[in-house]
Amino acid sequence: MPILIGSPEAQAIHSAIEGQLPPRPFTHDLFRNTLRELGVTLERVVITEIREHTYFANLHLAGPSGPQTVSARPSDAIALAVRMGAEIYAEDALLDEVGQEEPPDDEDDNSEEEILDEFHDFIESVKPEDFFES
Protein backbone atom coordinates (compact mmCIF):
# COMPACT_ATOMS: atom_id res chain seq x y z
CA MET A 1 0.00 0.00 0.00
CA PRO A 2 1.85 3.10 -1.17
CA ILE A 3 1.65 6.13 1.10
CA LEU A 4 3.45 9.28 0.01
CA ILE A 5 5.07 11.16 2.88
CA GLY A 6 7.41 14.10 3.17
CA SER A 7 11.13 13.96 3.75
CA PRO A 8 10.99 14.90 7.46
CA GLU A 9 8.43 12.17 8.12
CA ALA A 10 10.49 9.63 6.19
CA GLN A 11 13.59 10.64 8.17
CA ALA A 12 11.71 10.23 11.46
CA ILE A 13 10.69 6.69 10.49
CA HIS A 14 14.13 5.81 9.11
CA SER A 15 16.02 7.05 12.17
CA ALA A 16 13.76 4.99 14.44
CA ILE A 17 14.20 1.85 12.31
CA GLU A 18 17.98 2.36 12.37
CA GLY A 19 17.93 2.91 16.14
CA GLN A 20 19.53 6.34 15.83
CA LEU A 21 19.21 8.38 18.99
CA PRO A 22 19.12 12.17 18.60
CA PRO A 23 21.01 14.34 21.11
CA ARG A 24 17.64 15.76 22.20
CA PRO A 25 14.24 14.11 21.69
CA PHE A 26 12.39 14.86 18.47
CA THR A 27 8.60 15.20 18.48
CA HIS A 28 7.92 11.46 18.13
CA ASP A 29 10.47 10.69 20.85
CA LEU A 30 8.85 13.27 23.11
CA PHE A 31 5.41 11.74 22.55
CA ARG A 32 6.77 8.24 23.23
CA ASN A 33 8.45 9.45 26.42
CA THR A 34 5.26 11.20 27.55
CA LEU A 35 3.13 8.10 26.95
CA ARG A 36 5.59 5.97 28.93
CA GLU A 37 5.66 8.43 31.84
CA LEU A 38 1.86 8.35 31.93
CA GLY A 39 1.83 4.54 31.93
CA VAL A 40 0.27 4.34 28.47
CA THR A 41 1.28 1.75 25.88
CA LEU A 42 0.73 1.88 22.16
CA GLU A 43 -1.04 -1.39 21.43
CA ARG A 44 -1.17 -1.01 17.65
CA VAL A 45 -1.53 1.39 14.76
CA VAL A 46 -4.28 0.89 12.20
CA ILE A 47 -4.31 2.71 8.87
CA THR A 48 -8.03 3.02 8.41
CA GLU A 49 -9.04 4.78 5.21
CA ILE A 50 -8.24 7.15 2.39
CA ARG A 51 -10.37 10.21 1.65
CA GLU A 52 -9.58 12.73 -1.08
CA HIS A 53 -6.06 11.28 -1.49
CA THR A 54 -5.37 11.55 2.26
CA TYR A 55 -4.78 8.51 4.47
CA PHE A 56 -6.04 8.29 8.04
CA ALA A 57 -4.79 6.18 10.93
CA ASN A 58 -5.65 5.44 14.55
CA LEU A 59 -3.39 4.92 17.53
CA HIS A 60 -4.81 2.25 19.83
CA LEU A 61 -3.61 3.07 23.34
CA ALA A 62 -3.95 1.26 26.66
CA GLY A 63 -3.43 3.03 29.95
CA PRO A 64 -4.69 3.53 33.49
CA SER A 65 -7.97 5.04 32.24
CA GLY A 66 -8.58 2.12 29.85
CA PRO A 67 -8.31 1.75 26.09
CA GLN A 68 -8.33 4.87 23.94
CA THR A 69 -8.22 5.48 20.19
CA VAL A 70 -6.60 8.62 18.84
CA SER A 71 -6.65 9.78 15.21
CA ALA A 72 -3.23 10.42 13.63
CA ARG A 73 -1.49 10.92 10.33
CA PRO A 74 -0.17 7.54 9.16
CA SER A 75 3.39 8.85 8.96
CA ASP A 76 3.28 10.01 12.60
CA ALA A 77 1.56 6.81 13.67
CA ILE A 78 4.19 4.66 11.93
CA ALA A 79 7.07 6.73 13.36
CA LEU A 80 5.63 6.27 16.85
CA ALA A 81 4.90 2.56 16.34
CA VAL A 82 8.49 1.92 15.28
CA ARG A 83 9.76 3.74 18.38
CA MET A 84 7.41 1.83 20.70
CA GLY A 85 7.55 -1.60 19.08
CA ALA A 86 3.85 -1.58 18.22
CA GLU A 87 2.33 -3.55 15.36
CA ILE A 88 1.08 -1.72 12.26
CA TYR A 89 -2.08 -2.82 10.45
CA ALA A 90 -4.30 -1.62 7.62
CA GLU A 91 -8.04 -2.18 7.35
CA ASP A 92 -8.98 -4.95 4.91
CA ALA A 93 -11.33 -2.63 3.01
CA LEU A 94 -8.49 -0.15 2.55
CA LEU A 95 -6.15 -2.85 1.28
CA ASP A 96 -8.86 -4.01 -1.12
CA GLU A 97 -9.13 -0.44 -2.41
CA VAL A 98 -5.48 0.63 -2.70
CA GLY A 99 -3.34 -2.39 -1.87
CA GLN A 100 -0.90 -3.81 -4.34
CA GLU A 101 0.12 -7.42 -4.72
CA GLU A 102 3.66 -8.13 -3.66
CA PRO A 103 5.61 -9.32 -6.68
CA PRO A 104 6.39 -13.03 -6.48
CA ASP A 105 9.92 -14.02 -5.58
CA ASP A 106 11.76 -15.09 -8.69
CA GLU A 107 13.80 -18.09 -7.69
CA ASP A 108 15.97 -17.61 -10.78
CA ASP A 109 17.06 -14.13 -9.69
CA ASN A 110 20.74 -13.82 -9.06
CA SER A 111 21.90 -12.77 -5.64
CA GLU A 112 23.28 -9.27 -5.25
CA GLU A 113 26.78 -10.74 -5.00
CA GLU A 114 26.34 -12.66 -8.27
CA ILE A 115 25.09 -9.54 -10.03
CA LEU A 116 28.05 -7.53 -8.76
CA ASP A 117 30.45 -10.29 -9.87
CA GLU A 118 28.92 -10.28 -13.35
CA PHE A 119 29.17 -6.49 -13.53
CA HIS A 120 32.79 -6.60 -12.35
CA ASP A 121 33.61 -9.17 -15.05
CA PHE A 122 31.95 -6.94 -17.65
CA ILE A 123 33.91 -3.86 -16.51
CA GLU A 124 37.16 -5.82 -16.62
CA SER A 125 36.56 -7.04 -20.17
CA VAL A 126 34.87 -4.08 -21.86
CA LYS A 127 36.83 -1.95 -24.33
CA PRO A 128 35.99 1.52 -25.72
CA GLU A 129 35.60 -0.02 -29.19
CA ASP A 130 32.68 -2.08 -27.88
CA PHE A 131 30.58 1.11 -27.85
CA PHE A 132 31.20 2.19 -31.42
CA GLU A 133 29.80 0.70 -34.61
CA SER A 134 32.35 -0.79 -37.00
C-alpha positions as CSV (number, residue, x, y, z in Angstrom):
1,M,0.0,0.0,0.0
2,P,1.9,3.1,-1.2
3,I,1.7,6.1,1.1
4,L,3.4,9.3,0.0
5,I,5.1,11.2,2.9
6,G,7.4,14.1,3.2
7,S,11.1,14.0,3.7
8,P,11.0,14.9,7.5
9,E,8.4,12.2,8.1
10,A,10.5,9.6,6.2
11,Q,13.6,10.6,8.2
12,A,11.7,10.2,11.5
13,I,10.7,6.7,10.5
14,H,14.1,5.8,9.1
15,S,16.0,7.1,12.2
16,A,13.8,5.0,14.4
17,I,14.2,1.9,12.3
18,E,18.0,2.4,12.4
19,G,17.9,2.9,16.1
20,Q,19.5,6.3,15.8
21,L,19.2,8.4,19.0
22,P,19.1,12.2,18.6
23,P,21.0,14.3,21.1
24,R,17.6,15.8,22.2
25,P,14.2,14.1,21.7
26,F,12.4,14.9,18.5
27,T,8.6,15.2,18.5
28,H,7.9,11.5,18.1
29,D,10.5,10.7,20.8
30,L,8.8,13.3,23.1
31,F,5.4,11.7,22.5
32,R,6.8,8.2,23.2
33,N,8.5,9.5,26.4
34,T,5.3,11.2,27.5
35,L,3.1,8.1,27.0
36,R,5.6,6.0,28.9
37,E,5.7,8.4,31.8
38,L,1.9,8.4,31.9
39,G,1.8,4.5,31.9
40,V,0.3,4.3,28.5
41,T,1.3,1.7,25.9
42,L,0.7,1.9,22.2
43,E,-1.0,-1.4,21.4
44,R,-1.2,-1.0,17.7
45,V,-1.5,1.4,14.8
46,V,-4.3,0.9,12.2
47,I,-4.3,2.7,8.9
48,T,-8.0,3.0,8.4
49,E,-9.0,4.8,5.2
50,I,-8.2,7.1,2.4
51,R,-10.4,10.2,1.7
52,E,-9.6,12.7,-1.1
53,H,-6.1,11.3,-1.5
54,T,-5.4,11.6,2.3
55,Y,-4.8,8.5,4.5
56,F,-6.0,8.3,8.0
57,A,-4.8,6.2,10.9
58,N,-5.6,5.4,14.5
59,L,-3.4,4.9,17.5
60,H,-4.8,2.2,19.8
61,L,-3.6,3.1,23.3
62,A,-3.9,1.3,26.7
63,G,-3.4,3.0,29.9
64,P,-4.7,3.5,33.5
65,S,-8.0,5.0,32.2
66,G,-8.6,2.1,29.9
67,P,-8.3,1.7,26.1
68,Q,-8.3,4.9,23.9
69,T,-8.2,5.5,20.2
70,V,-6.6,8.6,18.8
71,S,-6.6,9.8,15.2
72,A,-3.2,10.4,13.6
73,R,-1.5,10.9,10.3
74,P,-0.2,7.5,9.2
75,S,3.4,8.9,9.0
76,D,3.3,10.0,12.6
77,A,1.6,6.8,13.7
78,I,4.2,4.7,11.9
79,A,7.1,6.7,13.4
80,L,5.6,6.3,16.8
81,A,4.9,2.6,16.3
82,V,8.5,1.9,15.3
83,R,9.8,3.7,18.4
84,M,7.4,1.8,20.7
85,G,7.5,-1.6,19.1
86,A,3.9,-1.6,18.2
87,E,2.3,-3.5,15.4
88,I,1.1,-1.7,12.3
89,Y,-2.1,-2.8,10.4
90,A,-4.3,-1.6,7.6
91,E,-8.0,-2.2,7.4
92,D,-9.0,-5.0,4.9
93,A,-11.3,-2.6,3.0
94,L,-8.5,-0.1,2.5
95,L,-6.2,-2.9,1.3
96,D,-8.9,-4.0,-1.1
97,E,-9.1,-0.4,-2.4
98,V,-5.5,0.6,-2.7
99,G,-3.3,-2.4,-1.9
100,Q,-0.9,-3.8,-4.3
101,E,0.1,-7.4,-4.7
102,E,3.7,-8.1,-3.7
103,P,5.6,-9.3,-6.7
104,P,6.4,-13.0,-6.5
105,D,9.9,-14.0,-5.6
106,D,11.8,-15.1,-8.7
107,E,13.8,-18.1,-7.7
108,D,16.0,-17.6,-10.8
109,D,17.1,-14.1,-9.7
110,N,20.7,-13.8,-9.1
111,S,21.9,-12.8,-5.6
112,E,23.3,-9.3,-5.2
113,E,26.8,-10.7,-5.0
114,E,26.3,-12.7,-8.3
115,I,25.1,-9.5,-10.0
116,L,28.0,-7.5,-8.8
117,D,30.4,-10.3,-9.9
118,E,28.9,-10.3,-13.4
119,F,29.2,-6.5,-13.5
120,H,32.8,-6.6,-12.3
121,D,33.6,-9.2,-15.1
122,F,31.9,-6.9,-17.6
123,I,33.9,-3.9,-16.5
124,E,37.2,-5.8,-16.6
125,S,36.6,-7.0,-20.2
126,V,34.9,-4.1,-21.9
127,K,36.8,-2.0,-24.3
128,P,36.0,1.5,-25.7
129,E,35.6,0.0,-29.2
130,D,32.7,-2.1,-27.9
131,F,30.6,1.1,-27.9
132,F,31.2,2.2,-31.4
133,E,29.8,0.7,-34.6
134,S,32.4,-0.8,-37.0
